[in-house]
Amino acid sequence: MGLTKSEIFSAEQNHLAQLLKALAHPARIAILQEIMKANTCICGDLVTELGLAQATISQHLKELKNAGLIKGTVEGASVCYCINPETWQLLEKEIGNFLSAVKTTNSCC
């Protein structure tokens, strides 16, 4: 497998790509929607809600946490997850900047 040349891109481009990659799976979108719907930390309710195996959900939670989209805290024997508001605000800003860069006044195609 070839190496990616992420070093030739800006830090902002790499960060936005990392966040979007973490979002690019329907199970992760469903997990985030459940966390947002609860509007609080979720501890283990996701298996029942989503119908996925615990190991599958754990792997997706790990990816979301590594990207900084969610935070996790240990409470007894379980880990509770909630949205990381700082990352969400940054993501909203970066996606907004990215999407607003398109100028649709002159169609070239």
Rosetta constraint file for C-alpha pairs under 8 A:
AtomPair CA 5 CA 9 HARMONIC 7.72 0.50
AtomPair CA 6 CA 14 HARMONIC 6.68 0.50
AtomPair CA 9 CA 13 HARMONIC 6.13 0.50
AtomPair CA 9 CA 14 HARMONIC 6.51 0.50
AtomPair CA 10 CA 14 HARMONIC 6.29 0.50
AtomPair CA 11 CA 15 HARMONIC 6.01 0.50
AtomPair CA 12 CA 16 HARMONIC 6.07 0.50
AtomPair CA 12 CA 94 HARMONIC 7.96 0.50
AtomPair CA 13 CA 17 HARMONIC 6.13 0.50
AtomPair CA 14 CA 18 HARMONIC 6.15 0.50
AtomPair CA 15 CA 19 HARMONIC 6.28 0.50
AtomPair CA 16 CA 20 HARMONIC 6.10 0.50
AtomPair CA 16 CA 91 HARMONIC 7.22 0.50
AtomPair CA 16 CA 94 HARMONIC 6.80 0.50
AtomPair CA 16 CA 95 HARMONIC 7.62 0.50
AtomPair CA 17 CA 21 HARMONIC 5.93 0.50
AtomPair CA 18 CA 22 HARMONIC 6.33 0.50
AtomPair CA 18 CA 67 HARMONIC 6.72 0.50
AtomPair CA 19 CA 23 HARMONIC 6.43 0.50
AtomPair CA 19 CA 67 HARMONIC 5.93 0.50
AtomPair CA 19 CA 69 HARMONIC 7.60 0.50
AtomPair CA 19 CA 91 HARMONIC 7.44 0.50
AtomPair CA 20 CA 24 HARMONIC 6.07 0.50
AtomPair CA 22 CA 28 HARMONIC 7.60 0.50
AtomPair CA 22 CA 63 HARMONIC 6.29 0.50
AtomPair CA 22 CA 64 HARMONIC 5.91 0.50
AtomPair CA 22 CA 67 HARMONIC 6.42 0.50
AtomPair CA 23 CA 28 HARMONIC 6.21 0.50
AtomPair CA 23 CA 29 HARMONIC 6.28 0.50
AtomPair CA 23 CA 64 HARMONIC 7.71 0.50
AtomPair CA 24 CA 28 HARMONIC 7.49 0.50
AtomPair CA 24 CA 29 HARMONIC 7.73 0.50
AtomPair CA 25 CA 29 HARMONIC 6.42 0.50
AtomPair CA 26 CA 30 HARMONIC 6.16 0.50
AtomPair CA 27 CA 31 HARMONIC 6.12 0.50
AtomPair CA 27 CA 57 HARMONIC 7.99 0.50
AtomPair CA 27 CA 60 HARMONIC 7.39 0.50
AtomPair CA 28 CA 32 HARMONIC 6.10 0.50
AtomPair CA 28 CA 60 HARMONIC 6.02 0.50
AtomPair CA 28 CA 61 HARMONIC 7.56 0.50
AtomPair CA 28 CA 64 HARMONIC 7.40 0.50
AtomPair CA 29 CA 33 HARMONIC 6.10 0.50
AtomPair CA 30 CA 34 HARMONIC 6.22 0.50
AtomPair CA 30 CA 50 HARMONIC 7.49 0.50
AtomPair CA 31 CA 35 HARMONIC 6.31 0.50
AtomPair CA 31 CA 46 HARMONIC 7.10 0.50
AtomPair CA 31 CA 50 HARMONIC 7.71 0.50
AtomPair CA 31 CA 61 HARMONIC 7.92 0.50
AtomPair CA 32 CA 36 HARMONIC 6.05 0.50
AtomPair CA 32 CA 83 HARMONIC 7.75 0.50
AtomPair CA 33 CA 37 HARMONIC 5.89 0.50
AtomPair CA 34 CA 38 HARMONIC 6.15 0.50
AtomPair CA 34 CA 46 HARMONIC 7.47 0.50
AtomPair CA 34 CA 49 HARMONIC 7.92 0.50
AtomPair CA 35 CA 39 HARMONIC 6.34 0.50
AtomPair CA 35 CA 40 HARMONIC 6.97 0.50
AtomPair CA 35 CA 41 HARMONIC 6.99 0.50
AtomPair CA 35 CA 42 HARMONIC 6.32 0.50
AtomPair CA 35 CA 81 HARMONIC 7.57 0.50
AtomPair CA 35 CA 82 HARMONIC 6.25 0.50
AtomPair CA 35 CA 83 HARMONIC 7.00 0.50
AtomPair CA 36 CA 40 HARMONIC 7.50 0.50
AtomPair CA 36 CA 82 HARMONIC 7.93 0.50
AtomPair CA 36 CA 83 HARMONIC 7.13 0.50
AtomPair CA 38 CA 42 HARMONIC 7.29 0.50
AtomPair CA 40 CA 82 HARMONIC 6.30 0.50
AtomPair CA 41 CA 80 HARMONIC 5.67 0.50
AtomPair CA 41 CA 81 HARMONIC 5.05 0.50
AtomPair CA 41 CA 82 HARMONIC 4.52 0.50
AtomPair CA 41 CA 83 HARMONIC 7.95 0.50
AtomPair CA 42 CA 46 HARMONIC 7.66 0.50
AtomPair CA 42 CA 80 HARMONIC 5.19 0.50
AtomPair CA 42 CA 81 HARMONIC 5.23 0.50
AtomPair CA 42 CA 82 HARMONIC 6.50 0.50
AtomPair CA 43 CA 78 HARMONIC 6.48 0.50
AtomPair CA 43 CA 79 HARMONIC 5.99 0.50
AtomPair CA 43 CA 80 HARMONIC 4.26 0.50
AtomPair CA 43 CA 81 HARMONIC 6.54 0.50
AtomPair CA 44 CA 78 HARMONIC 7.24 0.50
AtomPair CA 44 CA 79 HARMONIC 7.60 0.50
AtomPair CA 44 CA 80 HARMONIC 7.29 0.50
AtomPair CA 45 CA 49 HARMONIC 6.36 0.50
AtomPair CA 46 CA 50 HARMONIC 5.78 0.50
AtomPair CA 46 CA 51 HARMONIC 7.85 0.50
AtomPair CA 46 CA 57 HARMONIC 7.47 0.50
AtomPair CA 47 CA 51 HARMONIC 5.46 0.50
AtomPair CA 47 CA 52 HARMONIC 5.64 0.50
AtomPair CA 47 CA 53 HARMONIC 6.37 0.50
AtomPair CA 47 CA 54 HARMONIC 5.92 0.50
AtomPair CA 47 CA 57 HARMONIC 7.16 0.50
AtomPair CA 48 CA 52 HARMONIC 7.85 0.50
AtomPair CA 52 CA 56 HARMONIC 6.47 0.50
AtomPair CA 52 CA 57 HARMONIC 6.55 0.50
AtomPair CA 53 CA 57 HARMONIC 6.35 0.50
AtomPair CA 54 CA 58 HARMONIC 6.00 0.50
AtomPair CA 55 CA 59 HARMONIC 6.23 0.50
AtomPair CA 56 CA 60 HARMONIC 6.39 0.50
AtomPair CA 57 CA 61 HARMONIC 6.03 0.50
AtomPair CA 58 CA 62 HARMONIC 6.11 0.50
AtomPair CA 59 CA 63 HARMONIC 6.45 0.50
AtomPair CA 60 CA 64 HARMONIC 6.26 0.50
AtomPair CA 61 CA 65 HARMONIC 5.99 0.50
AtomPair CA 62 CA 66 HARMONIC 6.00 0.50
AtomPair CA 63 CA 67 HARMONIC 6.27 0.50
AtomPair CA 64 CA 68 HARMONIC 6.35 0.50
AtomPair CA 64 CA 69 HARMONIC 5.43 0.50
AtomPair CA 64 CA 70 HARMONIC 5.98 0.50
AtomPair CA 65 CA 69 HARMONIC 5.82 0.50
AtomPair CA 65 CA 70 HARMONIC 4.98 0.50
AtomPair CA 65 CA 71 HARMONIC 5.98 0.50
AtomPair CA 65 CA 72 HARMONIC 7.34 0.50
AtomPair CA 68 CA 84 HARMONIC 6.76 0.50
AtomPair CA 68 CA 87 HARMONIC 6.27 0.50
AtomPair CA 69 CA 83 HARMONIC 6.24 0.50
AtomPair CA 69 CA 84 HARMONIC 5.44 0.50
AtomPair CA 69 CA 87 HARMONIC 5.83 0.50
AtomPair CA 69 CA 88 HARMONIC 6.61 0.50
AtomPair CA 70 CA 81 HARMONIC 6.45 0.50
AtomPair CA 70 CA 82 HARMONIC 5.49 0.50
AtomPair CA 70 CA 83 HARMONIC 4.39 0.50
AtomPair CA 70 CA 84 HARMONIC 4.65 0.50
AtomPair CA 71 CA 81 HARMONIC 5.56 0.50
AtomPair CA 71 CA 82 HARMONIC 5.48 0.50
AtomPair CA 71 CA 83 HARMONIC 6.18 0.50
AtomPair CA 71 CA 84 HARMONIC 5.54 0.50
AtomPair CA 72 CA 79 HARMONIC 6.23 0.50
AtomPair CA 72 CA 80 HARMONIC 5.40 0.50
AtomPair CA 72 CA 81 HARMONIC 4.44 0.50
AtomPair CA 72 CA 82 HARMONIC 6.60 0.50
AtomPair CA 73 CA 79 HARMONIC 5.52 0.50
AtomPair CA 73 CA 80 HARMONIC 5.27 0.50
AtomPair CA 73 CA 81 HARMONIC 6.57 0.50
AtomPair CA 74 CA 78 HARMONIC 5.95 0.50
AtomPair CA 74 CA 79 HARMONIC 4.43 0.50
AtomPair CA 74 CA 80 HARMONIC 6.24 0.50
AtomPair CA 75 CA 79 HARMONIC 5.91 0.50
AtomPair CA 75 CA 80 HARMONIC 6.83 0.50
AtomPair CA 83 CA 88 HARMONIC 7.73 0.50
AtomPair CA 84 CA 88 HARMONIC 6.39 0.50
AtomPair CA 85 CA 89 HARMONIC 6.12 0.50
AtomPair CA 86 CA 90 HARMONIC 6.34 0.50
AtomPair CA 87 CA 91 HARMONIC 5.97 0.50
AtomPair CA 88 CA 92 HARMONIC 6.03 0.50
AtomPair CA 89 CA 93 HARMONIC 6.25 0.50
AtomPair CA 90 CA 94 HARMONIC 6.07 0.50
AtomPair CA 91 CA 95 HARMONIC 5.94 0.50
AtomPair CA 92 CA 96 HARMONIC 5.94 0.50
AtomPair CA 93 CA 97 HARMONIC 6.13 0.50
AtomPair CA 94 CA 98 HARMONIC 6.09 0.50
AtomPair CA 95 CA 99 HARMONIC 6.00 0.50
AtomPair CA 96 CA 100 HARMONIC 5.87 0.50
AtomPair CA 97 CA 101 HARMONIC 6.25 0.50
AtomPair CA 98 CA 102 HARMONIC 7.82 0.50
